[in-house]
Structure formats: structure tokens, C-alpha cells
């Protein structure tokens, strides 16, 4: 199976690259904005044809949540229009399309884990454009899978874990919000789950079940809890001060509650999901 990974320089794309050697039945093709402009249908079509791609994992996204409030058209181009291109091309070439989405499609007003069937109601331009991307895929009669995830971090790229480690070197105490609750997701764990599914599709295509799925690590915490666990595992002496979200005003509103129910993906593909503290431990061992 020839597998195209778009947005391959990001956190998830980088983790997929790092796992390539574990999936010998898959031939990987990596692209990012500098090598393939997925906003261009023609360029995308040419690439798919030349490389005989069978499956696309779309990790490309405009993820600057606050900037999206001012740059709606750019966010829409990447998060919606390019996804439409990927879905249309998947229909033309009979491809499998796995698209990565976000907890931001929900407004965070629940207090029990969000299921795939729950009503979406994004309250930011980032969330709105990501939901538009999901709807673009559903227009086409293709083998598609949308995987929503939350609080992604990795040893690659910039993220909350690296920010906390950096700030702890310069400060004896750090203020972190405690009224936003979710489940951190180690990008390597998500990448492994995706490749497990793709490998299964490769050998047993009849077992593919299209639809929307949720994936994050097991367990629940606040950003405050997350920061404390980072320092605990690294044995860093830094006080974490809990504050309300309004202590850090942002242009885009964040979901106060974004815990995702993972029962569907665990049952459909026999996915075993590590606890978020275990994922964090593995990630921290790779960060120098």
C-alpha cells in the first residue's frame, strides 16, 4: 500500500515518520506545504497519479487558534477547501482518506465525554473551519475516516509540554489554567493507532468501517494538572499556580471541557490506548 502523509513536518506527521520502520507493508510518501500544495487540485491529482497512492492521512492543518480569528480565509483554505480537494481526489482514484480533526468542533459545554454523535457547535474560527473540513469529506462516496483528537503534544515541534519545560528554567512559579479539562494526547500514540488501522485496511479491506472516531490518551486532567505532572516526572522544582481562564485572555474561546469518548475506535479496531501519564513519560524521555 502506498501511503501519502500530508502535513508531514508537524507533530503527528513527524511521529508517523518515526514509526515507518515498524510497518514494512506500507510505502510512505511525505509531503508538506513546501513539496505539495494541497490547495491545488491539479498538483494533488498529478502527485496521486504519479506515485500510485492508495491511502491519504491528512495531517495538514491551520492550527494557529488565535490567529485564525483574524485570518479566517487562510484557515478556511487549509482546513476546509484543501480537505475538499483531498476528498474529491479520493473519490476519483478510489482512495482511503484518513483526516485528523479536533475537539474544537465542540463548544465544551458538556460534563461527560463527547461521543462522535454529539452535536457539534464550534465557538472559534479554527473549530468552524475544521468542522467545514469534516463536512467536505462527507459529501463524497469514499472510504473515509475522521479522527478527532485533543491536546496534542510530541517530542517534535512546539507544544504545551515543551513550553512548560522552557518556562520552568526561567521561573520559580508558573500560572496555569485549571478550569479547562481534557485528555492530553501523545502524538506517537495516535500515530501508532492510525498506522495500525491502515495496516489492517491493507490486509483486511473488508473490515474497514468508515465514519467519525475519537482518539486521545486515557484519563482526564486540567492544564494545571498536566503541568504538575510534567514537573513531577522530570523532578523539576517549580510551583504551579492555578488560575481561571480569564487570567489569560485569548482571541479564540477554548472549550472548557473537551474529554473525548474513545469507546468506538477501541471496539471497531481493537485499539489499546495508554493513559496520558504513560504517554507523557515516554515523550519526556525523548526531550533533551
Buried (B, 14 or more C-beta within 10 A) or exposed (E): BBBBBBBBBBBBBBBBBBBBEEBEEBBBBBBBEEEBBBBEBEEBBEBBEEEEBBBBBBBBBBBBBBBBBEBBEBBBBBBBBBBBBBBBBBBBBEBBBBBBBBBBBBBBEBEEBBBBEBEBBBBBBBBBBBBBBBEBBBEBEBBBBBBBBBBBBBBBBEBBBBBBBEBBEEEEEBBBBBBBBBBBBBBBBBBBBBBBBBBBBBEEEEEBEBBBBBBBBBBBBBBBBBBBBBBEBBEEEBEBEBBEBEEEEEEBBBBBBBBBBBEBBBEBBEBEBBEBBBBBBEBBEEEE
